[in-house]
Amino acid sequence: MNRFMAAALACAASVIAVEAASAETVLRLSHSYTDGDTRDLWADRISEIVAQKTGGEVKVEVYPNQQLGKARAQADFVARDRIDMAIYPLPWLSGKVPMAEIGALPGLVASPQDGLVWRERAIWPMLEEAVSEAGLVFAGGGWAMGTIGNKGEAIVLPEDLKGHKMRGLGKATEIMMNGYGATITSLPASEIYQSLQTGVLSGVLTIYASFEGYNLQEVVDHLMVGPGFVGAMHSVLLSPGVEEKIGEAHYAALLEAIAESEAWFAEQTVKDNKRISDAFREAGVSVHELTEEQVAQWHDAAREHAWAYFRESVPNGDAVLKAVDQPRQ
């Protein structure tokens, strides 16, 4: 083979490589969680399923830990097509989408699996429509369960909140705890550790991942575990330009991948909650396993206080709550 033929073949190979590379469409998925966090692994799982379903023609690149923007600003970036996708706490949208407050409303779910049925309920298309008005596509969701950890006397039942200085998981939980005599202090999650250490707080209601991520086993005496009464719904948001970017068939595959990933996320968070509970017990924290009767009392407390707030503050709040149990038409 002469050098001219070799050069021609090399050129042709380069053209083929470029064409193959150009056939791959990249979507950027952003979130604010650390590398290895369950929500980060969820993003990786979505990426894997999308690659399988599209034969590698769509690649979802995951950017953890606020690499593409500050935590709360990421939804705005998605709405403006600056980011293609995000895993984003649904309640953070409540400033623009009041209905999104339901994503941290206590008394709705006892486990992440309870949230899986929402796709089959009337609440799902209601959320899709409400979120679309903020310029976003609500493509999926998963629940990370929350619980209470505190110093001093154990908080096991709602009446145990009296006299405690608490930080909640959103406005609805704060109203519920205040209704049982707790003083509420709102502060960033990054300040929880120091506030418990210095006595600004005596307890906190947050998700299990935050108990672990902020090393709260060092500053709490008690942790409530077992069946839950409150969760934080994390949504998968898409920019309005994604469908045009990847085409109708691949867009359908993307939506299927997100839906399929939700069961994996639910199973993983249950495992993580157990692992975190065990780690707190080993660290010397008193771990209190709630009975079904005790969980029921927390659900009753949520309905009495938090649900009343939701009905009053969210347009058509009562209809939204009923839609959680109504089948999707």
Salt bridges, closest charged atoms under 4 A:
ASP37 OD1 - ARG39 NE 2.86
ASP40 OD1 - HIS31 NE2 2.93
GLU48 OE1 - ARG45 NH1 3.29
GLU57 OE1 - HIS250 NE2 3.17
GLU61 OE2 - LYS59 NZ 3.86
ASP76 OD1 - LYS96 NZ 2.73
ASP84 OD2 - LYS245 NZ 3.21
GLU128 OE1 - ARG328 NH2 3.62
GLU212 OE2 - ARG275 NH1 2.48
GLU256 OE1 - LYS53 NZ 3.55
GLU260 OE2 - LYS53 NZ 2.86
GLU262 OE1 - ARG119 NE 2.80
ASP272 OD1 - ARG275 NH2 3.60
ASP278 OD2 - LYS274 NZ 2.73
ASP278 OD1 - ARG281 NH1 3.13
GLU304 OE2 - HIS305 NE2 3.63
ASP318 OD1 - ARG311 NE 2.84
ASP318 OD2 - LYS322 NZ 3.17
ASP325 OD1 - ARG121 NH1 3.97
